Amino acid sequence: MKDEGKVIKPPIESVVSGKIFRPSKALRNKNIVQMIIVAILLWAVIVLSWMGMLYLFEVHDHGWTVAEYWTVINSWWIPVNLGVWIFNAIWLLPGLVLIPLYIRSYEYSVIAESGETMPEIYVKKGIVNITKKHVPFRTITNISSTSGPFDRFFGIGNVLIETAGYSGSMMGPEEKIEGVRFYEEVRDFILNELRKFRDPYVTTTEVVLPREEPVPRMDDSLDDEMLITLREIRDVMRKLESKLGDGGQ
């Protein structure tokens, strides 16, 4: 039987053709499960701390009997637990509503929709404050993929994008494509595109001599015009230095 290869959903052709794609619904489910686990852990910490403090101060310091201790615990068990879960509900319920809405606002694209003159990674996030970021491939210094225990449980992963200004920063990567099932394919596609600008592309400690490359052009791009102008000035200065050096010999 012929091996048809790995099926990617959505098809990778749609991802690399400038079309918008979004995280898997599993990212929403992962965040909801994490919030519920945090609420349960918070409940356990508060209740156990209350029981421990009561035992320390009343049984150990004031000489209560164990029977008296458990009598107080039983009489206050429902009010204490009710208070903890009311506190949890104050932050948990809004989170359970807002997190799915926030994740639904995510939009990704790994190539410019206007064409291939300036390939880029596009990320949009936000409900009230909407952030749209365009990261040109030529500015990327490192690409990596991650998939933590919760990610693997839900079958998703993330692609981390670092640029020169963010490499090694405590702030983490400049941008992240998170919560997609086909994250390895997206990572590999970006790496292949990066090799068009730098060949070979370095992701480890390998040392490669720098090679000058033409500046990709984008209409109305002031940065590109400045780079071209600076390179022209540099070439003129080199010619002048060469002529002065020849005249001095």
N, C-alpha and C positions, 0 to 999 in steps of 0.2 A: 504493500500500500504506500502510495507516495505521501511524503511528509509535506503538509501544506503550510508548516511554519506556525508561528505564534499569532493568534488573532488579537488585534489591538482594538479596544473600544474606547472612545470613537476611533475610526480609522486614522492611522498616522498621516495619511495623505491630507486629511482635513486639517490636522494640527500644523503641518509644515507649509500650508498654502496660504497663510495669512489670515485664516479664519479664527474666530474667537472660540475658545473652549473654556470649560469651567471645571471646578473640582468635582470629584465624585461625591455622591450623597453620603458615602461612608465617612467623609470628613466631618459632616454634621453629626452623624451618629457617634463618632469618636469623641467629639467635644461634649456632647450631652452625657455620655457615659462617664467621662472624666469629671464633669461637674457633679454628678450624682455621687461618685466615689469620694470627692472632696467633702461633700455635705455629710456623708456617713462617717468619714474620718473625723470631721470637726465635731459631730455629735459624740463620737466615742471619746475623743480627747476631753471634751467639756464634762461629760458625765463621769468618766473615770477620775478626772481631777477633782471634781466635787466630792466623790466618794472617798478619795484618798485624803483630801484636806479634812473632811469630817472625821475620819478615823484618826488622823494625826492629832487634831486639836481636842477632840472630845474623848476618845477612848484612851489614847496614849497620855495626854496631858491632864485631863480632868477625871479620869478614872471611870468612864462609862463601861458598862458591861457590853459584851458582844451582842446580847439580846436587845439591849437598849439601842445600840448602834443600828441594828437591822430594823428595829421598829421605826426609827426616824427615817431610814432609807425608804422603807415601804410607804410611809405616809407622805413623803415628798417626791416619790419616784415619778408619778404622773405629772405634777406641776413642773418639775425640772425638765423632763423630757419634752413636755409641751412648749415650754419656753425656748428650748434649744431649737426645736423644729420651726417655731415661729420666726426665730432669728434666721435660720437657714432659708426659710421661704422668702424673706425680704430680698435676698440677693439671688437665690436659685431660680425663682419663677421668672423674674425679668430676664435672667440669663438664658433660660430655656426658650424664651420668645425671641430675644435679640440675636443670639448666636446663629440660628438658622437663617435669619434675615441677612445678617452680616456676611455669612459664607455664600449666600445666594448672590451677593453683589460682586463676588470675585469674577474677574475676566482675565484670561491669559491669551497671548498670541506670541509665537516665537519667530515671526518674520513680518516685516512691514507690509501692510495691506496695499500700500501705494506702489509697491514694486520691490525689486531686489537691489536698488541702487544703494540703500542703507539698511541692511538687515538689522533687526533689533528684537529685543524681548519687550513685550508690552504687558504691563500688569495694572489692573484696576481693582481698587478695594474701597469700601466705605459706604455708609448709609447717609449720614448727615454731612460729614466732611469726606468728600470723594477724592481719592488720590489716584491719579493716572501717571504711571512712570514708564518712560521709554529708555531702555538700556541698549545702546548700540553694541553690536558684537565686537567692534574694534576696541572698546574700552574694557572688555571683560578680561580678567587675569586668571580666574580659576572657576571651574565648574565641579560641583560634587553633588552626590545624591545621598539622602539619608532615609532610613525607615526604622523607627523605634518600635518597641514592643507593641504599643497600641496600634501603630501604623500597620505593622505586619498582621496583627489580629484582624484588622479591617481590610487588609489587602491594598493599602495605599502607600505612597511615599512622597518625598519632596525633592526638588532640585534647587540647590543653593547657588546663587550667582554672586561672585565677588568681582569688584572692579579695583583699579589701582588705589583709589582713595579709601577703600574699605578693607583691603586685604590685611589680615592680621588684626583687625580692629576688634575691641571688646564689644562693640555694638553688633557684631555678627555680620552676615552677608548683607550686601546692599539690597538684594531682592530675593524673593523665594517663590517658587511655583510649588504650592503645597496641596496635598490631598488628591493627587491624581493616581490612577491605577497604572498608567503607562509611563511612569516617571523615568524609567531607565531608557525607554525609547526617546523621550524628549531630551534627556541628557546627552545621549549619543548623537542625536540630530544637531544639537547646539555645538558639540565638539567638532563634528564634521564641518559645520559652517565656519567655526573658528579657524580651522586649518586653511581655509581660503585666504585668511589674513596673515596667519603665521604658520609656517610649515617647517619643522614639526611644532605642534602645540605642546607647551610644557605644563604639566600639572603636578610635578614633583620637584625634587631638588636638582634635576638635570640642568646643566649649563649649556645654553645655546647662544652662539654669537648673534648679536642683533643684526637684523637685516632691514634696511629701509624699504618701505612699501609706499605706493601711491596712496594719497588721502582719498577715501571714498567721498563722493560728492553728493550733497543733498541741496535741493533748491532752497535759497534763502537761509543757508547755514552760515552764520557769522564765524563760528569756530573753525570751520573748514577753510574759509577764505583767509583767516588770520594765519593758519598753519601753512597754507600755500605761500602767502606773502613772506613769512619768516624763512621758509626754505629758500625762496628766491633770493632774499637778502643774504642768507648764509652762503649760497653759491657765488654771489657777486664778491663777497668778502674773501672767499677762498681764491677766486681768480686774481684779486688784487694782491693777496699775500704771495701768490705764485709769481706774479710779475715783479713785485718788489724783491723777492728772493732771487730771481734771475738777474735783475739789474744790479744787485749787490755783489754778484760773483765776478 
